[in-house]
Structures are given as structure tokens and as C-alpha cells.
Amino acid sequence: MNSYRAPIEDLRFLVFDVLGLPESLPAGDALDRELIGQVIEEAGRFCAGVLAPLNASGDREACTLADGEVRTPQGFPAAYKAYCDGGWAALACDPELGGQGLPIVLRAALDEMMAASNHAFTMYPGLAHGAYEALRHHGSDALKARFLPNIVSGEWLATMCLTEPQAGSDLGQIRTMAQPRADGSWSITGTKIFISGGEHDLTENIVHLVLARTPDAPPGTRGLSLFVAPKHLDDGRRSDPRNAIRCEGLEHKMGIRASATCVMRFEQAQGWMIGEPHRGLAAMFLMMNAARLHVGMQGLGHAEAALQLARAYAAERRQGRAGAGAGPDLLSAHPSVQRLIADQRALVEGGRALALWTAYQIDVAETSGDAEARQRADALLALLTPVVKAFLTELGSECADRALQVFGGYGFMVETGVEQHLRDARIARIYEGTNEIQALDLLRRKVLGDGGATLARFVEEMRASADAAPGEASTRADSTRALADELLGLSQWLGTESADDAMLPARVAGEFLRLTGLAALAMMWLKIEAAAARRADDEPMARSKRALSMHYFDYVLPQAHACAAIVRNARTPTDTVFAGEP
Ligand SMILES: Cc1cc2nc3c(=O)[nH]c(=O)nc-3n(C[C@H](O)[C@H](O)[C@H](O)COP(=O)(O)OP(=O)(O)OC[C@H]3O[C@@H](n4cnc5c(N)ncnc54)[C@H](O)[C@@H]3O)c2cc1C
């Protein structure tokens, strides 16, 4: 079933009314409101019209491998050409490199709509932006000139080659080796697994970013260096010599089946180092942060698309009696179904606001002339990147699951399309750093690591949103202030307790991340209410936003108290459960 409708109205409301684009951006003078509106609408048309129709067929057909060449499903090469011709690859890239220089906020909006329409397709261009960032910030001038223009135009796609059979979350175990060559380049040898888009037929050349060890490298992550190794050498054309990089196998997967997940063998492949020796992980992290926001948008995209299916179904299926009437009533009239849908809407619309506000911090951090504003945006971005990645990808699975429930038995059938969202959404919680790793990054590194200084900036932002909330939202503003106090108090308590119980943060990092996500959505709902209050009272958008905000605070936000209670209760080490077992 292909019925995806891009959430244009909501995106316009968030971008213009909540974020205040273009005036609120440091480089806003150069942007015009009409252009931003057109970009959002065109992006929606491309996703709904070109990508969504290939979603179910791509899932059925999947990719095939013959003689080392991967064929993507029918329609994918043409859709990728349309993506490049439409300028979508270059949307938020530097104009000096052929990009359009538009805000990252718009890139994030595009990412959500692409994932909602066809997650598997997004896997091909998905890592290009991260490769662009890693090369732009760490590559030599020669590497930038050779690779960046082709990545920006979309002519070449990129991969991220980290994972090996023995090295998943723990990249310190990577064994791929890089030996120096006389001409200053390197010979890379090793096997990488689970590589998205490692081989395909969408572009002439594929640019692999590879983590490997030099012969003098110390053990662990401190010994890793980053290399770029193209599929075709010289000018990167199909007729140019092939580098010694081969796809040895395709994984058969539970979801995103139209995305080629490859086993890649590098056999003395020629590569060039990006940045300093042994500083590869730092360069790769730049790529991963961009990728983590992108993965958060995948979760949001599934949540939105599954919600649309559930709402449409509930509005046409009649079962049972919802009230005193004769029945049978529409599913949408039953309070329990209404709950399933309303909770999802409050989470999706709040989640979209949070994701775009986080992307907006990248725009401020990169372009503001004010050092204090840049520093503040950087701090908020650092704190919220793992939250957006993990909270929104959990949301993707949760919403797809609830949407399937609205369909009853029909949801279990392939034809309705909702089960594909449940399958496809699942991977986003695993790759780009599993959600457990995100939670540890948030609590150990970003919150406890700096004694709560970054968290304090976020809490200030929560309080400022409560102070700016309209009068009718005063109870919700009070709840948000109380939650801000709870977050700070809890982090201080964890800091003190972990002095005696070092494993405590690791036991409760998941709850702490969920609590932060729920608190961030409370803040966003207050920002949304403030924007809605500036519109006429009876405007449908203003009314709907107010009602959803109330629903969020009444039915969803109380989960935050359960998270806080679990954190404070978690005194008993988890290994006591296993004590005495053989
Ligand atoms: C479809 C797909 C596409 C992928 N694409 C790419 C790609 O393009 N490039 C690439 O390099 N990789 C890619 N990956 C690999 C992906 O990033 C890894 O699967 C992921 O990092 C987890 O590693 P692992 O599978 O080895 O799991 P493990 O690291 O073995 O983890 C297993 C479980 O243990 C938990 N765990 C592990 N270590 C810790 C810890 N320190 N603290 C707490 N919990 C922990 C994890 O959260 C997880 O629940 C892809 C994977 C898939 C399935």
C-alpha cells in the first residue's frame, strides 16, 4: 500500500513558526521564505511520488549479487538519477564545492521524508553527507579536490567501513591493516562486514572511508587511522582501473532488503590517509555524528508513515460499539484506538520538532558570527545527538508496532505495508552505535563527564521555554520546570553515587536517555504552543497543536517519572541475578 503523504503543513509550521526561519538563522538574510517553502514541497513531492512507489517492490525484489556486481531492485537507478538531477544530494553542501548552501534543517526534513517513503533507498545516499563532512574537515587539499565535488553532486556515493567480524561496538578490535607505499599512498588489507552500499549499480564510482591500523599503531581505538579508497582509481570512471576492493557477499536481512549490505574484501587496495595517523576515530566521529542525526530521522520517518497508515485504516474499518449508539462504529471512535493513535501523534509531532531544532543547532554552530552562540549550539548538539538517535529510533519501532495493532490481524499481512515499517525500523536502533552505546555516551560522557555543565545549558533552555509559554499552558510550563529540576538533581545524585558504585550509570543509562528525550519533547511542546498562540485561536493548526500538547503532558510525559524512579531504585548490581548460576 503506497499512500504516504509528506507532512508539508507540519514542516512549514515548525520551520517558519517554531524555528523562525529564515530570520532566526545567522545567514538568514541570504535566504528567502518562499524558496524554503518550495524546497519543502518539492522534497515531499519527490519522496511521495518517486521513492514511495518503490518501497514494497524493492522489499520483495531485494538486491542480487553476480560476479562481484550488485544489482539494486528495479527502479532504484532511475530514482537515484532523479535524486541527483533534483539537486537533493547537494542541498546543504558548501556552494564553493557545488552545493546549494541551504540549512541543515532542510536536509533533516528531507531525510525524514525519504526514510518514511523508502528507508532502503536512503541507505545509498545516507552516508555521503558524513563522508563529505569527514573529508571537508580532515582531508588534504588534494583529496578534497579529487573527491568532494563528485560526492556533492551525487555522481559518486560513499560508504563507511568500520565493522569487522570481531569488531562491532568495540572498534578497538579492528584488524584491517594499512601499509605505506613509496608514493605516499597506502595498501589496505582486511575484511569489513555489514557495509551499507559497499557495492551497487547506482553510481560509476564508490568512495570507501575505511578505518585501519598502520604498522606502528598502538592497540585499541587510539591506533586507528582513516583512509579513503575508491572503487575505481584515476578519474574514477567505469573505464578506469578497478581498485583491489571486492564485494564477497550480500547479507539476507529481516528489513531494508533493497539496501545492499555487503561483505567487503580489501586486498592491498590503494588508499590515502585522511587527517593525522592514529586520529582516524576523531575524523570518523565527525562523520558518525552527521550520520546519527540522519538515523534519528529514519526512526521518525517510520513513525510518521506507520501512523498515517493506522489513521487511514481506523477511519474506514467498523467494529463493535464505542458508546451508546447502534454500532458498529469506526475504529477511530474507540477510546483505546484513539489512545494508540493520539500517543503516536504527540510523540511524532514533538519528535519532529526536537529533530529539526537539533539540526538548527548545527546551522547555528557552523554559521553564527557570535562565539557564545556557537558554543551554546555546539553544547546542545553534543547532548542531543545521542538522544535524537536513540529516542527517535525507539519511537520508530514503537509507533510501527502500535500502528500494526490498530490494523489487528490485517496488520500481520504483507499487503497492508505496515509490517514492512516494523521490520525496516528495527535496524535503526542497532547501527551507527547501538542505542545502548548512545545512552552510555549521553550519561557517562556528555552528562557526568563534564560535571553536568552541558546538561545545565539544556536545562536553562527548558526553563526559558517554560517562561515563554502562553498563559493557558501554565500548568504544563510548571511540569516542565519540575522536570528540569528532576534531570539536574538526578544527574548530581548519579555523580555522587557512582563514586562508590562505578557501574550504576551503565545500569540506568537507557532510562536516563529516555527521560531526557521525554523532557526534551516537553520543552518542544511548549515552544510549539508558544508558536500556535501567535496564530488565530480558531485556526485548525493552532487548535490541533494545543490539543496534542495537552495529550502529551497528560498521557505520555508521566513515563518520565517511571524512568526517574528506576534510576533511583537501581542500587542492586544486575549481576546478583546471575550469582550462583553455572
Ligand atoms: C543492516 C546493517 C547495516 C550496517 N551498515 C554498516 C555500515 O555501513 N558500516 C559499518 O561499519 N557497519 C555497519 N553495520 C554494523 C553496525 O554498525 C553494527 O552491527 C553495530 O555497531 C553493532 O555491532 P555488533 O553487531 O557487532 O554488535 P555488538 O557490538 O556485538 O553488540 C551486541 C549487543 O551488546 C551490546 N553492547 C556491546 N558493547 C556494549 C557496551 N560496551 N556497553 C553496553 N552494551 C554493549 C549492544 O548494544 C548490543 O545490544 C551495519 C549493520 C547492519 C545490520
The ligand as an SDF file (V2000), in Angstrom:
LIG
                    3D

 53 58  0  0  0  0  0  0  0  0999 V2000
   21.7860   -3.6260    8.0200 C   0  0  0  0  0  0  0  0  0  0  0  0
   23.0770   -3.1880    8.6540 C   0  0  0  0  0  0  0  0  0  0  0  0
   23.8030   -2.1630    8.0580 C   0  0  0  0  0  0  0  0  0  0  0  0
   25.0330   -1.7780    8.6000 C   0  0  0  0  0  0  0  0  0  0  0  0
   25.7830   -0.8250    7.9570 N   0  0  0  0  0  0  0  0  0  0  0  0
   27.0590   -0.6080    8.3770 C   0  0  0  0  0  0  0  0  0  0  0  0
   27.9570    0.2180    7.6140 C   0  0  0  0  0  0  0  0  0  0  0  0
   27.5870    0.7840    6.5880 O   0  0  0  0  0  0  0  0  0  0  0  0
   29.2340    0.3450    8.0450 N   0  0  0  0  0  0  0  0  0  0  0  0
   29.6890   -0.2750    9.1740 C   0  0  0  0  0  0  0  0  0  0  0  0
   30.8620   -0.1220    9.5030 O   0  0  0  0  0  0  0  0  0  0  0  0
   28.8740   -1.0430    9.9340 N   0  0  0  0  0  0  0  0  0  0  0  0
   27.5750   -1.2210    9.5510 C   0  0  0  0  0  0  0  0  0  0  0  0
   26.7400   -2.0260   10.2930 N   0  0  0  0  0  0  0  0  0  0  0  0
   27.2450   -2.6180   11.5340 C   0  0  0  0  0  0  0  0  0  0  0  0
   26.6230   -1.9780   12.7660 C   0  0  0  0  0  0  0  0  0  0  0  0
   27.1120   -0.6850   12.9460 O   0  0  0  0  0  0  0  0  0  0  0  0
   26.9410   -2.9260   13.9570 C   0  0  0  0  0  0  0  0  0  0  0  0
   26.0950   -4.0490   13.7850 O   0  0  0  0  0  0  0  0  0  0  0  0
   26.7160   -2.2580   15.2940 C   0  0  0  0  0  0  0  0  0  0  0  0
   27.7020   -1.2880   15.5190 O   0  0  0  0  0  0  0  0  0  0  0  0
   26.7490   -3.2520   16.4630 C   0  0  0  0  0  0  0  0  0  0  0  0
   27.8380   -4.1010   16.3840 O   0  0  0  0  0  0  0  0  0  0  0  0
   27.6080   -5.6920   16.5060 P   0  0  0  0  0  0  0  0  0  0  0  0
   26.5680   -6.0540   15.5080 O   0  0  0  0  0  0  0  0  0  0  0  0
   28.9240   -6.3510   16.3880 O   0  0  0  0  0  0  0  0  0  0  0  0
   27.0020   -5.9100   17.9390 O   0  0  0  0  0  0  0  0  0  0  0  0
   27.8200   -5.9980   19.3160 P   0  0  0  0  0  0  0  0  0  0  0  0
   28.7830   -4.8650   19.4050 O   0  0  0  0  0  0  0  0  0  0  0  0
   28.3350   -7.3730   19.4860 O   0  0  0  0  0  0  0  0  0  0  0  0
   26.6630   -5.7300   20.3760 O   0  0  0  0  0  0  0  0  0  0  0  0
   25.6920   -6.7170   20.7380 C   0  0  0  0  0  0  0  0  0  0  0  0
   24.8430   -6.1810   21.8830 C   0  0  0  0  0  0  0  0  0  0  0  0
   25.6560   -5.8700   23.0140 O   0  0  0  0  0  0  0  0  0  0  0  0
   25.5450   -4.5080   23.3820 C   0  0  0  0  0  0  0  0  0  0  0  0
   26.8570   -3.9620   23.7150 N   0  0  0  0  0  0  0  0  0  0  0  0
   28.0240   -4.1670   23.0680 C   0  0  0  0  0  0  0  0  0  0  0  0
   29.0120   -3.4680   23.6510 N   0  0  0  0  0  0  0  0  0  0  0  0
   28.4680   -2.8050   24.6940 C   0  0  0  0  0  0  0  0  0  0  0  0
   28.9780   -1.9160   25.6860 C   0  0  0  0  0  0  0  0  0  0  0  0
   30.2350   -1.5200   25.6920 N   0  0  0  0  0  0  0  0  0  0  0  0
   28.1250   -1.4430   26.6050 N   0  0  0  0  0  0  0  0  0  0  0  0
   26.8220   -1.8010   26.5880 C   0  0  0  0  0  0  0  0  0  0  0  0
   26.2830   -2.6300   25.6770 N   0  0  0  0  0  0  0  0  0  0  0  0
   27.0910   -3.1280   24.7360 C   0  0  0  0  0  0  0  0  0  0  0  0
   24.9940   -3.8070   22.1430 C   0  0  0  0  0  0  0  0  0  0  0  0
   24.2630   -2.6310   22.4750 O   0  0  0  0  0  0  0  0  0  0  0  0
   24.1170   -4.8700   21.5220 C   0  0  0  0  0  0  0  0  0  0  0  0
   22.8650   -4.8580   22.1370 O   0  0  0  0  0  0  0  0  0  0  0  0
   25.5030   -2.3970    9.7940 C   0  0  0  0  0  0  0  0  0  0  0  0
   24.7430   -3.4040   10.3990 C   0  0  0  0  0  0  0  0  0  0  0  0
   23.5550   -3.8080    9.8370 C   0  0  0  0  0  0  0  0  0  0  0  0
   22.8000   -4.9380   10.4920 C   0  0  0  0  0  0  0  0  0  0  0  0
  1  2  1  0
  2  3  1  0
  2 52  2  0
  3  4  2  0
  4  5  1  0
  4 50  1  0
  5  6  2  0
  6  7  1  0
  6 13  1  0
  7  8  2  0
  7  9  1  0
  9 10  1  0
 10 11  2  0
 10 12  1  0
 12 13  2  0
 13 14  1  0
 14 15  1  0
 14 50  1  0
 15 16  1  0
 16 17  1  0
 16 18  1  0
 18 19  1  0
 18 20  1  0
 20 21  1  0
 20 22  1  0
 22 23  1  0
 23 24  1  0
 24 25  2  0
 24 26  1  0
 24 27  1  0
 27 28  1  0
 28 29  2  0
 28 30  1  0
 28 31  1  0
 31 32  1  0
 32 33  1  0
 33 34  1  0
 33 48  1  0
 34 35  1  0
 35 36  1  0
 35 46  1  0
 36 37  1  0
 36 45  1  0
 37 38  2  0
 38 39  1  0
 39 40  1  0
 39 45  2  0
 40 41  1  0
 40 42  2  0
 42 43  1  0
 43 44  2  0
 44 45  1  0
 46 47  1  0
 46 48  1  0
 48 49  1  0
 50 51  2  0
 51 52  1  0
 52 53  1  0
M  END
$$$$
